[in-house]
Amino acid sequence: MDNSKFSKIALIISVVALAASIVVLVFSLTGHKASCGEKSTDSNGIVLDSTGNLAIAYVNLDSLLLEYKYSIKLNEDLLTEQAKAKANLEGRIRAFEKKYNDFMEKMKLGSFLSQASMESQQNDLMQEQSNLEKLDAQLTEELMMKQTTMNEELYDTVMNFIQGNYADKYTLILGNAAGSNILYAAPGMNITRGVIDQLNERYAKGQANN
């Protein structure tokens, strides 16, 4: 069995992939009273800046997922599980290859006691190969499900945090990531650093209370 087959399991926990999974982080946040002196709220609950324009900002999701400590922890935990799964499968593959090579050597030397003995061992090898293929598919599916769960958890965490802490400051907050539709934005619209710092501060407090 080719060890490279395990490459299916090697989930690429890249920032681009994660950012793509939550690039829908676009909120229309209305109906809240502005808390900053330079912003106001019109009769429809739309937050306006000091010039009377819509208060809009964006969060760079690539940076957030690279620097948010909870995101880092979840990714590292998943990579650890991936490494353990890979080691387990590769160990079983090596054991299978040894049995297969021993079988082929016995066939070459004609050292089977009988045709029935050879066929029995051959069938055992075929069954073990089938089991390894099933294990490969099972591990791949499990890791993909865990990655999906992790992405959903990060999405919910960031979404709930922004809605709870920035809804009174902006009418619209966009999620910017590699390949997104935001081609240009004024530097002042980037609130990424503040969001990351506050998320990390909240995470640190949560860890201290555990």
BAGU-194404 format. One record per atom (N, C-alpha, C): residue number from 1; chain; atom name; x negated, y, z negated. Coordinates in steps of 0.05 Angstrom, whole numbers, plus 5000, padded with zeros to 4 digits. Each point is the difference from the previous one (the first is absolute). Layout:
N
(NUM,'A','CA',(X,Y,Z))
...
This chain:
210
(1,'A','N',(4983,4976,5000))
(1,'A','CA',(5017,5024,5000))
(1,'A','C',(4982,5025,5000))
(2,'A','N',(5006,5019,5017))
(2,'A','CA',(4984,5024,5002))
(2,'A','C',(5005,5019,4977))
(3,'A','N',(4979,5007,4985))
(3,'A','CA',(5003,5018,4977))
(3,'A','C',(5012,5027,5008))
(4,'A','N',(4995,5008,5026))
(4,'A','CA',(5010,5026,5008))
(4,'A','C',(5030,5002,5000))
(5,'A','N',(5013,4977,4998))
(5,'A','CA',(5029,5000,5000))
(5,'A','C',(5011,5015,4976))
(6,'A','N',(4983,5001,4979))
(6,'A','CA',(5009,5014,4976))
(6,'A','C',(5002,5030,5005))
(7,'A','N',(4990,5009,5022))
(7,'A','CA',(5000,5029,5005))
(7,'A','C',(5028,5011,5000))
(8,'A','N',(5020,4983,5005))
(8,'A','CA',(5028,5009,4999))
(8,'A','C',(5006,5011,4972))
(9,'A','N',(4988,4988,4980))
(9,'A','CA',(5006,5007,4972))
(9,'A','C',(4987,5026,4993))
(10,'A','N',(4979,5008,5014))
(10,'A','CA',(4984,5023,4992))
(10,'A','C',(5016,5025,5006))
(11,'A','N',(5019,5007,4983))
(11,'A','CA',(5016,5023,5003))
(11,'A','C',(4983,5025,4998))
(12,'A','N',(5002,5018,5019))
(12,'A','CA',(4984,5024,5000))
(12,'A','C',(5015,5021,4984))
(13,'A','N',(4991,5003,4974))
(13,'A','CA',(5013,5019,4983))
(13,'A','C',(4989,5028,5006))
(14,'A','N',(5005,5009,5023))
(14,'A','CA',(4988,5026,5008))
(14,'A','C',(5018,5023,4993))
(15,'A','N',(4988,5022,4997))
(15,'A','CA',(5016,5024,4993))
(15,'A','C',(5019,5007,5022))
(16,'A','N',(4992,4996,5025))
(16,'A','CA',(5018,5006,5022))
(16,'A','C',(5025,4982,4999))
(17,'A','N',(4996,4974,4994))
(17,'A','CA',(5023,4982,4999))
(17,'A','C',(5019,5008,4978))
(18,'A','N',(4989,5006,4977))
(18,'A','CA',(5017,5008,4977))
(18,'A','C',(5013,5026,5005))
(19,'A','N',(4986,5019,5012))
(19,'A','CA',(5011,5026,5005))
(19,'A','C',(5023,4997,5020))
(20,'A','N',(4996,4983,5020))
(20,'A','CA',(5021,4996,5020))
(20,'A','C',(5026,4989,4987))
(21,'A','N',(4996,4984,4979))
(21,'A','CA',(5023,4987,4987))
(21,'A','C',(5016,5021,4983))
(22,'A','N',(4988,5022,4993))
(22,'A','CA',(5014,5020,4985))
(22,'A','C',(5000,5027,5014))
(23,'A','N',(4995,5000,5026))
(23,'A','CA',(4999,5026,5015))
(23,'A','C',(5028,5012,5001))
(24,'A','N',(5020,4984,4993))
(24,'A','CA',(5027,5010,4999))
(24,'A','C',(5005,5017,4974))
(25,'A','N',(4979,5007,4987))
(25,'A','CA',(5002,5016,4976))
(25,'A','C',(5006,5029,5007))
(26,'A','N',(5024,5004,5011))
(26,'A','CA',(5008,5027,5008))
(26,'A','C',(5026,5005,4984))
(27,'A','N',(4999,5021,4984))
(27,'A','CA',(5022,5006,4982))
(27,'A','C',(5014,5026,5007))
(28,'A','N',(5026,5000,5002))
(28,'A','CA',(5015,5025,5001))
(28,'A','C',(5010,5005,4972))
(29,'A','N',(4986,5018,4986))
(29,'A','CA',(5005,5004,4971))
(29,'A','C',(5015,5026,4997))
(30,'A','N',(5026,4998,4995))
(30,'A','CA',(5016,5024,4997))
(30,'A','C',(5016,4999,4975))
(31,'A','N',(5014,5023,4994))
(31,'A','CA',(5018,5000,4978))
(31,'A','C',(4987,5004,4973))
(32,'A','N',(4975,5010,5000))
(32,'A','CA',(4985,5004,4975))
(32,'A','C',(4992,5029,4998))
(33,'A','N',(4999,5010,4976))
(33,'A','CA',(4992,5028,4995))
(33,'A','C',(4970,5001,5001))
(34,'A','N',(4989,5021,5013))
(34,'A','CA',(4971,5003,5003))
(34,'A','C',(4988,5008,4973))
(35,'A','N',(4976,4988,4994))
(35,'A','CA',(4988,5005,4975))
(35,'A','C',(4976,5019,5002))
(36,'A','N',(4991,5005,5025))
(36,'A','CA',(4978,5018,5005))
(36,'A','C',(5010,5028,5005))
(37,'A','N',(4986,5020,4990))
(37,'A','CA',(5009,5028,5003))
(37,'A','C',(5001,5009,5029))
(38,'A','N',(4982,4990,5017))
(38,'A','CA',(5000,5009,5028))
(38,'A','C',(5020,4986,5017))
(39,'A','N',(5015,4981,4989))
(39,'A','CA',(5020,4986,5016))
(39,'A','C',(5028,5006,4989))
(40,'A','N',(5019,4997,5017))
(40,'A','CA',(5028,5005,4992))
(40,'A','C',(5018,4979,5013))
(41,'A','N',(5025,4999,4992))
(41,'A','CA',(5018,4981,5011))
(41,'A','C',(5025,5014,5011))
(42,'A','N',(5008,4993,5025))
(42,'A','CA',(5023,5014,5012))
(42,'A','C',(5025,4987,4990))
(43,'A','N',(5023,5009,5011))
(43,'A','CA',(5026,4990,4990))
(43,'A','C',(5005,4971,5006))
(44,'A','N',(4985,4988,5019))
(44,'A','CA',(5003,4972,5006))
(44,'A','C',(4980,4983,4985))
(45,'A','N',(4984,5012,4982))
(45,'A','CA',(4981,4985,4985))
(45,'A','C',(4974,4995,5015))
(46,'A','N',(4996,5015,5022))
(46,'A','CA',(4975,4997,5016))
(46,'A','C',(4978,5017,4987))
(47,'A','N',(4977,4988,4995))
(47,'A','CA',(4978,5014,4987))
(47,'A','C',(4986,5017,5022))
(48,'A','N',(4996,5026,4994))
(48,'A','CA',(4987,5018,5019))
(48,'A','C',(4975,5011,4987))
(49,'A','N',(4979,5006,5017))
(49,'A','CA',(4976,5012,4989))
(49,'A','C',(5004,5030,4998))
(50,'A','N',(4978,5014,4994))
(50,'A','CA',(5002,5029,4995))
(50,'A','C',(5007,5016,5024))
(51,'A','N',(4996,4988,5024))
(51,'A','CA',(5007,5014,5025))
(51,'A','C',(5028,4993,5010))
(52,'A','N',(5014,4983,4985))
(52,'A','CA',(5027,4992,5008))
(52,'A','C',(5001,4976,5018))
(53,'A','N',(4977,4987,5005))
(53,'A','CA',(4999,4976,5017))
(53,'A','C',(5003,4975,4983))
(54,'A','N',(5006,4978,5014))
(54,'A','CA',(5003,4975,4985))
(54,'A','C',(4974,4992,4987))
(55,'A','N',(5001,4991,4975))
(55,'A','CA',(4977,4991,4985))
(55,'A','C',(4993,4972,5008))
(56,'A','N',(4979,4996,5016))
(56,'A','CA',(4993,4974,5011))
(56,'A','C',(4972,4993,4992))
(57,'A','N',(4994,4975,4994))
(57,'A','CA',(4973,4991,4993))
(57,'A','C',(4997,4972,5011))
(58,'A','N',(4975,4990,4998))
(58,'A','CA',(4995,4973,5009))
(58,'A','C',(4980,4987,4981))
(59,'A','N',(5001,4973,4999))
(59,'A','CA',(4981,4984,4985))
(59,'A','C',(4985,4982,5019))
(60,'A','N',(4973,5001,4998))
(60,'A','CA',(4984,4982,5017))
(60,'A','C',(4999,4972,4987))
(61,'A','N',(5014,4982,5013))
(61,'A','CA',(5004,4973,4988))
(61,'A','C',(4974,4984,5001))
(62,'A','N',(4983,5005,5020))
(62,'A','CA',(4974,4986,5001))
(62,'A','C',(4984,5006,4975))
(63,'A','N',(4998,5026,4994))
(63,'A','CA',(4985,5008,4976))
(63,'A','C',(5013,4990,4974))
(64,'A','N',(5026,5001,4999))
(64,'A','CA',(5014,4992,4976))
(64,'A','C',(4995,4970,4994))
(65,'A','N',(5002,4984,5021))
(65,'A','CA',(4997,4971,4995))
(65,'A','C',(4971,4992,4994))
(66,'A','N',(4981,5017,5009))
(66,'A','CA',(4972,4995,4994))
(66,'A','C',(4992,5009,4972))
(67,'A','N',(5014,5021,4989))
(67,'A','CA',(4992,5012,4975))
(67,'A','C',(5019,4995,4977))
(68,'A','N',(5024,4992,5005))
(68,'A','CA',(5020,4994,4979))
(68,'A','C',(4991,4975,4986))
(69,'A','N',(4994,5002,4975))
(69,'A','CA',(4988,4978,4985))
(69,'A','C',(5018,4975,4999))
(70,'A','N',(5026,5004,4999))
(70,'A','CA',(5018,4977,5000))
(70,'A','C',(4999,4986,5026))
(71,'A','N',(4999,5015,5022))
(71,'A','CA',(4997,4988,5027))
(71,'A','C',(4974,4984,5002))
(72,'A','N',(4978,5012,4989))
(72,'A','CA',(4975,4986,5000))
(72,'A','C',(5001,4973,4985))
(73,'A','N',(5013,5001,4977))
(73,'A','CA',(5003,4976,4983))
(73,'A','C',(5016,4978,5015))
(74,'A','N',(5023,5008,5012))
(74,'A','CA',(5016,4980,5014))
(74,'A','C',(4985,4988,5023))
(75,'A','N',(4985,5017,5015))
(75,'A','CA',(4985,4989,5022))
(75,'A','C',(4978,4981,4991))
(76,'A','N',(4986,5008,4979))
(76,'A','CA',(4979,4982,4990))
(76,'A','C',(5011,4974,4989))
(77,'A','N',(5023,5001,4987))
(77,'A','CA',(5013,4975,4991))
(77,'A','C',(5007,4982,5023))
(78,'A','N',(5010,5012,5021))
(78,'A','CA',(5008,4984,5024))
(78,'A','C',(4975,4989,5014))
(79,'A','N',(4979,5015,5001))
(79,'A','CA',(4976,4990,5012))
(79,'A','C',(4988,4977,4984))
(80,'A','N',(5003,5002,4973))
(80,'A','CA',(4990,4978,4983))
(80,'A','C',(5016,4974,5006))
(81,'A','N',(5026,5003,5002))
(81,'A','CA',(5017,4976,5006))
(81,'A','C',(4993,4989,5028))
(82,'A','N',(4995,5018,5019))
(82,'A','CA',(4992,4991,5027))
(82,'A','C',(4974,4985,4999))
(83,'A','N',(4980,5010,4984))
(83,'A','CA',(4974,4987,4999))
(83,'A','C',(5003,4972,4987))
(84,'A','N',(5017,4998,4979))
(84,'A','CA',(5004,4974,4987))
(84,'A','C',(5013,4980,5019))
(85,'A','N',(5020,5010,5015))
(85,'A','CA',(5014,4982,5019))
(85,'A','C',(4981,4991,5022))
(86,'A','N',(4983,5018,5009))
(86,'A','CA',(4981,4993,5021))
(86,'A','C',(4980,4979,4990))
(87,'A','N',(4990,5004,4975))
(87,'A','CA',(4980,4981,4989))
(87,'A','C',(5013,4973,4996))
(88,'A','N',(5025,4999,4991))
(88,'A','CA',(5014,4975,4996))
(88,'A','C',(5003,4985,5027))
(89,'A','N',(5009,5014,5020))
(89,'A','CA',(5005,4987,5026))
(89,'A','C',(4973,4992,5013))
(90,'A','N',(4980,5017,4998))
(90,'A','CA',(4975,4993,5012))
(90,'A','C',(4987,4975,4986))
(91,'A','N',(5004,4998,4974))
(91,'A','CA',(4990,4977,4986))
(91,'A','C',(5013,4974,5009))
(92,'A','N',(5026,5002,5004))
(92,'A','CA',(5015,4976,5010))
(92,'A','C',(4992,4993,5029))
(93,'A','N',(4995,5021,5016))
(93,'A','CA',(4992,4995,5027))
(93,'A','C',(4973,4986,5001))
(94,'A','N',(4981,5009,4983))
(94,'A','CA',(4974,4987,4999))
(94,'A','C',(5002,4971,4992))
(95,'A','N',(5017,4994,4981))
(95,'A','CA',(5004,4972,4991))
(95,'A','C',(5012,4984,5023))
(96,'A','N',(5019,5012,5014))
(96,'A','CA',(5012,4985,5023))
(96,'A','C',(4979,4995,5022))
(97,'A','N',(4983,5020,5005))
(97,'A','CA',(4980,4997,5021))
(97,'A','C',(4980,4977,4993))
(98,'A','N',(4994,4998,4974))
(98,'A','CA',(4982,4979,4992))
(98,'A','C',(5012,4972,5005))
(99,'A','N',(5026,4998,4992))
(99,'A','CA',(5014,4975,5005))
(99,'A','C',(5002,4993,5030))
(100,'A','N',(5005,5021,5015))
(100,'A','CA',(5002,4996,5029))
(100,'A','C',(4973,4991,5012))
(101,'A','N',(4979,5013,4992))
(101,'A','CA',(4973,4993,5010))
(101,'A','C',(4993,4971,4991))
(102,'A','N',(5007,4993,4976))
(102,'A','CA',(4994,4973,4990))
(102,'A','C',(5016,4979,5017))
(103,'A','N',(5025,5007,5006))
(103,'A','CA',(5016,4983,5016))
(103,'A','C',(4988,4996,5028))
(104,'A','N',(4992,5022,5012))
(104,'A','CA',(4988,4999,5027))
(104,'A','C',(4974,4983,5000))
(105,'A','N',(4984,5003,4979))
(105,'A','CA',(4975,4985,4997))
(105,'A','C',(5006,4970,4999))
(106,'A','N',(5021,4993,4984))
(106,'A','CA',(5007,4972,4997))
(106,'A','C',(5010,4988,5027))
(107,'A','N',(5015,5017,5015))
(107,'A','CA',(5009,4992,5026))
(107,'A','C',(4977,4995,5019))
(108,'A','N',(4981,5018,4999))
(108,'A','CA',(4976,4997,5017))
(108,'A','C',(4984,4975,4994))
(109,'A','N',(4998,4994,4974))
(109,'A','CA',(4985,4976,4992))
(109,'A','C',(5016,4975,5001))
(110,'A','N',(5026,5002,5003))
(110,'A','CA',(5018,4977,5000))
(110,'A','C',(5000,4986,4974))
(111,'A','N',(5001,5015,4978))
(111,'A','CA',(4998,4988,4973))
(111,'A','C',(5026,4997,4986))
(112,'A','N',(5022,5004,5014))
(112,'A','CA',(5026,4994,4987))
(112,'A','C',(5004,4970,4998))
(113,'A','N',(5012,4992,4978))
(113,'A','CA',(5004,4971,4996))
(113,'A','C',(5021,4989,5019))
(114,'A','N',(5019,5017,5008))
(114,'A','CA',(5020,4991,5018))
(114,'A','C',(5012,5024,5015))
(115,'A','N',(5015,4994,5021))
(115,'A','CA',(5014,5021,5015))
(115,'A','C',(5021,5013,4983))
(116,'A','N',(5013,4985,4983))
(116,'A','CA',(5020,5011,4982))
(116,'A','C',(4988,5020,4981))
(117,'A','N',(4976,4994,4989))
(117,'A','CA',(4986,5018,4982))
(117,'A','C',(4994,5026,5014))
(118,'A','N',(4990,4998,5025))
(118,'A','CA',(4993,5025,5014))
(118,'A','C',(5025,5017,5005))
(119,'A','N',(5022,4987,5009))
(119,'A','CA',(5025,5015,5006))
(119,'A','C',(5011,5012,4975))
(120,'A','N',(4998,4987,4977))
(120,'A','CA',(5010,5010,4975))
(120,'A','C',(4985,5026,4992))
(121,'A','N',(4973,4999,5002))
(121,'A','CA',(4984,5023,4993))
(121,'A','C',(5005,5023,5020))
(122,'A','N',(5004,4993,5025))
(122,'A','CA',(5006,5020,5020))
(122,'A','C',(5026,5014,4995))
(123,'A','N',(5020,4985,4992))
(123,'A','CA',(5026,5011,4993))
(123,'A','C',(4998,5018,4976))
(124,'A','N',(4984,4992,4980))
(124,'A','CA',(4996,5016,4976))
(124,'A','C',(4988,5028,5008))
(125,'A','N',(4980,4999,5018))
(125,'A','CA',(4987,5025,5008))
(125,'A','C',(5020,5018,5015))
(126,'A','N',(5016,4988,5017))
(126,'A','CA',(5020,5016,5015))
(126,'A','C',(5020,5013,4981))
(127,'A','N',(5009,4985,4979))
(127,'A','CA',(5018,5011,4980))
(127,'A','C',(4987,5022,4984))
(128,'A','N',(4975,4997,4993))
(128,'A','CA',(4986,5021,4985))
(128,'A','C',(4996,5025,5017))
(129,'A','N',(4995,4996,5026))
(129,'A','CA',(4998,5023,5017))
(129,'A','C',(5026,5015,5002))
(130,'A','N',(5022,4985,5002))
(130,'A','CA',(5026,5012,5001))
(130,'A','C',(5006,5016,4974))
(131,'A','N',(4992,4988,4977))
(131,'A','CA',(5004,5014,4975))
(131,'A','C',(4984,5026,4998))
(132,'A','N',(4976,4999,5011))
(132,'A','CA',(4984,5025,4999))
(132,'A','C',(5012,5022,5017))
(133,'A','N',(5011,4992,5023))
(133,'A','CA',(5013,5019,5017))
(133,'A','C',(5025,5013,4986))
(134,'A','N',(5015,4983,4986))
(134,'A','CA',(5023,5010,4985))
(134,'A','C',(4991,5018,4978))
(135,'A','N',(4978,4993,4986))
(135,'A','CA',(4990,5017,4979))
(135,'A','C',(4991,5027,5011))
(136,'A','N',(4986,4999,5023))
(136,'A','CA',(4992,5025,5013))
(136,'A','C',(5024,5018,5005))
(137,'A','N',(5021,4989,5012))
(137,'A','CA',(5024,5016,5005))
(137,'A','C',(5013,5010,4975))
(138,'A','N',(5001,4983,4979))
(138,'A','CA',(5012,5008,4975))
(138,'A','C',(4985,5023,4987))
(139,'A','N',(4973,4998,4999))
(139,'A','CA',(4984,5022,4988))
(139,'A','C',(5003,5026,5016))
(140,'A','N',(5001,4997,5026))
(140,'A','CA',(5004,5024,5017))
(140,'A','C',(5026,5014,4993))
(141,'A','N',(5022,4984,4999))
(141,'A','CA',(5026,5011,4994))
(141,'A','C',(5001,5013,4972))
(142,'A','N',(4989,4986,4980))
(142,'A','CA',(5000,5010,4973))
(142,'A','C',(4985,5027,4998))
(143,'A','N',(4977,5002,5013))
(143,'A','CA',(4985,5025,4998))
(143,'A','C',(5014,5022,5015))
(144,'A','N',(5013,4994,5022))
(144,'A','CA',(5015,5021,5015))
(144,'A','C',(5023,5010,4983))
(145,'A','N',(5014,4982,4986))
(145,'A','CA',(5022,5007,4983))
(145,'A','C',(4990,5018,4977))
(146,'A','N',(4977,4993,4989))
(146,'A','CA',(4989,5016,4978))
(146,'A','C',(4992,5028,5010))
(147,'A','N',(4989,5001,5024))
(147,'A','CA',(4993,5026,5011))
(147,'A','C',(5024,5017,5005))
(148,'A','N',(5022,4988,5010))
(148,'A','CA',(5025,5014,5005))
(148,'A','C',(5011,5011,4973))
(149,'A','N',(5000,4983,4980))
(149,'A','CA',(5009,5008,4973))
(149,'A','C',(4983,5023,4989))
(150,'A','N',(4974,4998,5004))
(150,'A','CA',(4982,5021,4990))
(150,'A','C',(5006,5027,5014))
(151,'A','N',(5004,4999,5027))
(151,'A','CA',(5006,5024,5015))
(151,'A','C',(5026,5013,4991))
(152,'A','N',(5020,4983,4995))
(152,'A','CA',(5026,5010,4991))
(152,'A','C',(4998,5013,4973))
(153,'A','N',(4984,4988,4982))
(153,'A','CA',(4996,5011,4973))
(153,'A','C',(4986,5027,5001))
(154,'A','N',(4979,5002,5017))
(154,'A','CA',(4987,5026,5003))
(154,'A','C',(5018,5021,5012))
(155,'A','N',(5016,4992,5020))
(155,'A','CA',(5019,5018,5012))
(155,'A','C',(5019,5011,4980))
(156,'A','N',(5012,4982,4984))
(156,'A','CA',(5020,5008,4980))
(156,'A','C',(4987,5018,4979))
(157,'A','N',(4976,4993,4991))
(157,'A','CA',(4986,5016,4980))
(157,'A','C',(4995,5029,5010))
(158,'A','N',(4989,5002,5024))
(158,'A','CA',(4994,5027,5010))
(158,'A','C',(5026,5015,5006))
(159,'A','N',(5019,4987,5012))
(159,'A','CA',(5025,5013,5007))
(159,'A','C',(5014,5011,4975))
(160,'A','N',(5002,4983,4979))
(160,'A','CA',(5014,5009,4976))
(160,'A','C',(4985,5022,4986))
(161,'A','N',(4973,4999,5001))
(161,'A','CA',(4984,5021,4987))
(161,'A','C',(5004,5027,5014))
(162,'A','N',(4999,5000,5027))
(162,'A','CA',(5003,5025,5014))
(162,'A','C',(5028,5011,4997))
(163,'A','N',(5020,4983,5001))
(163,'A','CA',(5027,5010,4996))
(163,'A','C',(5004,5011,4972))
(164,'A','N',(4987,4989,4981))
(164,'A','CA',(5003,5009,4973))
(164,'A','C',(4984,5024,4992))
(165,'A','N',(4978,5006,5016))
(165,'A','CA',(4982,5021,4992))
(165,'A','C',(4998,5023,5021))
(166,'A','N',(5009,4995,5024))
(166,'A','CA',(4997,5021,5021))
(166,'A','C',(5026,5008,5013))
(167,'A','N',(5022,4988,4992))
(167,'A','CA',(5025,5006,5013))
(167,'A','C',(5009,5029,4996))
(168,'A','N',(4991,5012,4977))
(168,'A','CA',(5008,5027,4995))
(168,'A','C',(4981,5020,5012))
(169,'A','N',(4980,4991,5015))
(169,'A','CA',(4980,5018,5011))
(169,'A','C',(5001,5001,5031))
(170,'A','N',(5011,4978,5012))
(170,'A','CA',(4999,4998,5029))
(170,'A','C',(5027,4989,5010))
(171,'A','N',(5007,5010,5024))
(171,'A','CA',(5023,4989,5014))
(171,'A','C',(4993,4974,5015))
(172,'A','N',(4975,4999,5010))
(172,'A','CA',(4992,4977,5016))
(172,'A','C',(4971,4994,4993))
(173,'A','N',(4994,4974,4995))
(173,'A','CA',(4973,4990,4996))
(173,'A','C',(4995,4978,5019))
(174,'A','N',(4980,5003,5017))
(174,'A','CA',(4994,4980,5020))
(174,'A','C',(4977,4982,4991))
(175,'A','N',(5001,4975,5010))
(175,'A','CA',(4978,4982,4995))
(175,'A','C',(4982,4999,5025))
(176,'A','N',(4975,5009,4997))
(176,'A','CA',(4982,5001,5023))
(176,'A','C',(4980,4977,4998))
(177,'A','N',(4996,4987,5023))
(177,'A','CA',(4981,4977,5001))
(177,'A','C',(4989,4998,5028))
(178,'A','N',(4979,4984,5003))
(178,'A','CA',(4988,4997,5026))
(178,'A','C',(5021,4990,5020))
(179,'A','N',(5002,5014,5022))
(179,'A','CA',(5019,4993,5020))
(179,'A','C',(5028,5011,4996))
(180,'A','N',(5004,5017,4980))
(180,'A','CA',(5026,5011,4995))
(180,'A','C',(5005,5024,5019))
(181,'A','N',(5023,5012,4997))
(181,'A','CA',(5008,5021,5019))
(181,'A','C',(4991,5028,4992))
(182,'A','N',(4987,5003,4976))
(182,'A','CA',(4991,5026,4992))
(182,'A','C',(4973,5005,5013))
(183,'A','N',(4999,5018,5019))
(183,'A','CA',(4976,5006,5015))
(183,'A','C',(4985,5024,4987))
(184,'A','N',(5015,5018,4987))
(184,'A','CA',(4987,5022,4987))
(184,'A','C',(5018,5010,4978))
(185,'A','N',(4988,5009,4978))
(185,'A','CA',(5015,5013,4978))
(185,'A','C',(4981,5019,4986))
(186,'A','N',(5010,5022,4992))
(186,'A','CA',(4983,5019,4986))
(186,'A','C',(4989,4987,4974))
(187,'A','N',(4975,5007,4993))
(187,'A','CA',(4988,4987,4977))
(187,'A','C',(5016,5002,4974))
(188,'A','N',(5014,5023,4997))
(188,'A','CA',(5016,5003,4976))
(188,'A','C',(5023,4981,4997))
(189,'A','N',(5007,4986,5022))
(189,'A','CA',(5023,4981,4999))
(189,'A','C',(4991,4973,4989))
(190,'A','N',(4974,4996,4998))
(190,'A','CA',(4990,4974,4991))
(190,'A','C',(5000,4999,4970))
(191,'A','N',(5017,4984,4988))
(191,'A','CA',(5002,4997,4971))
(191,'A','C',(4989,4973,4990))
(192,'A','N',(4984,4988,5017))
(192,'A','CA',(4990,4973,4994))
(192,'A','C',(4984,4999,4974))
(193,'A','N',(4982,5018,4997))
(193,'A','CA',(4982,4999,4976))
(193,'A','C',(5016,5002,4975))
(194,'A','N',(5020,5018,4999))
(194,'A','CA',(5016,5003,4976))
(194,'A','C',(5016,4974,4994))
(195,'A','N',(5011,4988,5021))
(195,'A','CA',(5015,4975,4997))
(195,'A','C',(4983,4978,4989))
(196,'A','N',(4976,4997,5012))
(196,'A','CA',(4981,4979,4992))
(196,'A','C',(4992,5003,4971))
(197,'A','N',(4993,5025,4993))
(197,'A','CA',(4991,5005,4972))
(197,'A','C',(5022,4995,4980))
(198,'A','N',(5024,5007,5007))
(198,'A','CA',(5022,4996,4981))
(198,'A','C',(5008,4971,4998))
(199,'A','N',(4999,4986,5023))
(199,'A','CA',(5005,4971,4999))
(199,'A','C',(4979,4985,4983))
(200,'A','N',(4975,5008,5004))
(200,'A','CA',(4979,4987,4985))
(200,'A','C',(5001,5006,4970))
(201,'A','N',(5008,5025,4994))
(201,'A','CA',(5004,5007,4972))
(201,'A','C',(5022,4984,4987))
(202,'A','N',(5022,4997,5014))
(202,'A','CA',(5022,4984,4990))
(202,'A','C',(4992,4971,4997))
(203,'A','N',(4985,4989,5019))
(203,'A','CA',(4991,4973,4999))
(203,'A','C',(4982,4995,4976))
(204,'A','N',(4982,5019,4996))
(204,'A','CA',(4981,4998,4977))
(204,'A','C',(5015,5000,4974))
(205,'A','N',(5021,5016,4998))
(205,'A','CA',(5015,5001,4975))
(205,'A','C',(5015,4973,4996))
(206,'A','N',(5010,4989,5022))
(206,'A','CA',(5014,4975,4998))
(206,'A','C',(4982,4978,4991))
(207,'A','N',(4975,5000,5011))
(207,'A','CA',(4981,4980,4992))
(207,'A','C',(4992,5003,4970))
(208,'A','N',(4998,5024,4991))
(208,'A','CA',(4992,5005,4972))
(208,'A','C',(5021,4991,4981))
(209,'A','N',(5026,5001,5009))
(209,'A','CA',(5022,4992,4982))
(209,'A','C',(5004,4970,5000))
(210,'A','N',(4987,4985,5018))
(210,'A','CA',(5004,4971,5002))
(210,'A','C',(4982,4986,4979))
